[in-house]
Amino acid sequence: MKKRSKRAPKKAPKKARRKASPRPKPSLPTDRFDPAAYRRQRACVLGLGRSGFYAALLLAKKGFRVLVSESKPRKALDFAGRLPKGVVLEAGGHGEKVLTCGFAVKSPGILPDSPVLKSLKDAGIPVFSELEVAMAFCPTPDVVAVTGTNGKTTVTHMAAALLKAAGRRVHMLGNVGTPVSAGISKVRKGDALVLEVSSYQLEDSRWFRPRAAAILNVTSDHVDHHGSMAAYLAAKARVYRDMLREGTCVFNASDPLAYGLSRDCGTRKLFFSLTPSTLAAAWREKGKMAFQLPGRKPVQVAPPKLPGDHNVENAMAAGLLALADGAPPKALAKAFKAFQGVEHRIEDCGKAKGLFCINDSKGTNVDSTLVALKSLEDQAGKILLILGGLAKPGGFAALRPLVSRCVKAVLTIGSAAAKIEEDLAGAAQVFPCETLEQAVSVAFQIGRPGETLLLSPACASMDQFRDYEHRGKVFKELLRKAR
């Protein structure tokens, strides 16, 4: 009998493997930048200017994986070769890599309607400002912030000087020259941090909490960037939006738009004005500045020896910030007496070829130039004014009344020259000049000893210079060579 062969048992059919569903992204806070929550996320820094470079450097030092995405080609980037090892650079355009990141850090110069920002928004990737990301690593709550269309840098310097005179260890960061991300690592608990913050920095700051802040003034200077005056005002308002109720915000009572913002502010509000009023906590009285905070005795302090009513207003704003931060009145008197002003802001450059020379290269808009002319009204009819550069919206017609009263001659430079000549026709004699060097040379030819040469361009500088500082330094070098 044949043995029946054993059949191998049938194998059970393999179960079809389920496709692994993608892991859900961890829930991350989008109302603010929290370093601990975002620690495992790759950071995308948009833009490789100064702010972008130092933001990338800070995040890399803090252990984040960093991608820097820049629209300019690599050869046009000053900081490309300085990025630390491990930081990836995408130059020549914002590609798909930005969408692989967990969050983005926006450099201040990137326009709100930039396509890359729309792509990030559509992908649900939060975008934070360089200011907010850097401030997330700030160890001190003693933060003073200054914003406004004009006067920010001067008030920032003044406030820092007042707090130093009060014995504080003070750091100045932001638009004043050193990006917040570049200097925040040097700040220690108990230090005072004074920040100059622009609307560009504030617009993407989802959370920002200074202890004291000031809104000096608001004009239409940056509406082209923000798209509307409402958006510009909303950006300025972010300086106080997250402040505690016991914080302090200082407002210019004489500036309609700044005063209007105060109505929406829920913190303690202090106002300054050149004229006394029941509203003002700082005002001018008999040539001195009077300060009176709620519940304190009034004090009088001599203003710094700087030209113009605008500098009295600047000093009052800085004084209120310092007093609100605990500085004693005697510190104000000491610091204001020693304060010499800030470079490129109605800066006295001495004499050259018999002319008094003033460097106001920071006068990048019509309002700034109006302030400069008002501060020199005692020189009426003797001012040689250099105007021009890259024009901003609005034209130059608002200068006509002061130009016709105070200015002997206008010397135009840069791409705005034709528009200036058109808007100021008949207000003063206009000398078209291609360059700043030519304008200074013509001024020396037509000027008489005792007259004033004023560089206050009412324009941006980027058509011929790197920035307003470069323009101001070139002007001062031309004066030095002429002596």
Sequence and secondary structure as in RCSB ss.txt:
>XXXX:A:sequence
MKKRSKRAPKKAPKKARRKASPRPKPSLPTDRFDPAAYRRQRACVLGLGRSGFYAALLLAKKGFRVLVSESKPRK
ALDFAGRLPKGVVLEAGGHGEKVLTCGFAVKSPGILPDSPVLKSLKDAGIPVFSELEVAMAFCPTPDVVAVTGTN
GKTTVTHMAAALLKAAGRRVHMLGNVGTPVSAGISKVRKGDALVLEVSSYQLEDSRWFRPRAAAILNVTSDHVDH
HGSMAAYLAAKARVYRDMLREGTCVFNASDPLAYGLSRDCGTRKLFFSLTPSTLAAAWREKGKMAFQLPGRKPVQ
VAPPKLPGDHNVENAMAAGLLALADGAPPKALAKAFKAFQGVEHRIEDCGKAKGLFCINDSKGTNVDSTLVALKS
LEDQAGKILLILGGLAKPGGFAALRPLVSRCVKAVLTIGSAAAKIEEDLAGAAQVFPCETLEQAVSVAFQIGRPG
ETLLLSPACASMDQFRDYEHRGKVFKELLRKAR
>XXXX:A:secstr
                              SS  TTTTTTS EEEE  SHHHHHHHHHHHHTT  EEEE SS GG
G TTGGGS TT EEE SS  GGGGGSSEEEE TTS TT HHHHHHHHTT  EEEHHHHHHTT   S EEEEE SS
SHHHHHHHHHHHHHHTT  EEEEETTSS HHHHGGG  TT EEEEE  HHHHTT S    SEEEE    GGGHHH
HSSHHHHHHHHHHHHHT  TTSEEEEETT HHHHHHHTT  SEEEEE SS  SSEEEEEETTEEEE  TTS  EE
E   S SSHHHHHHHHHHHHHHHHTT  HHHHHHHHHH    TTSSEEEEEETTEEEEE TT  SHHHHHHHHHH
TGGGTT EEEEEESB  TT SGGGHHHHHHHEEEEEEESTTHHHHHHHTTTTSEEEE SSHHHHHHHHHHH  TT
 EEEE  SSBSTTTSSSHHHHHHHHHHHHHHH 
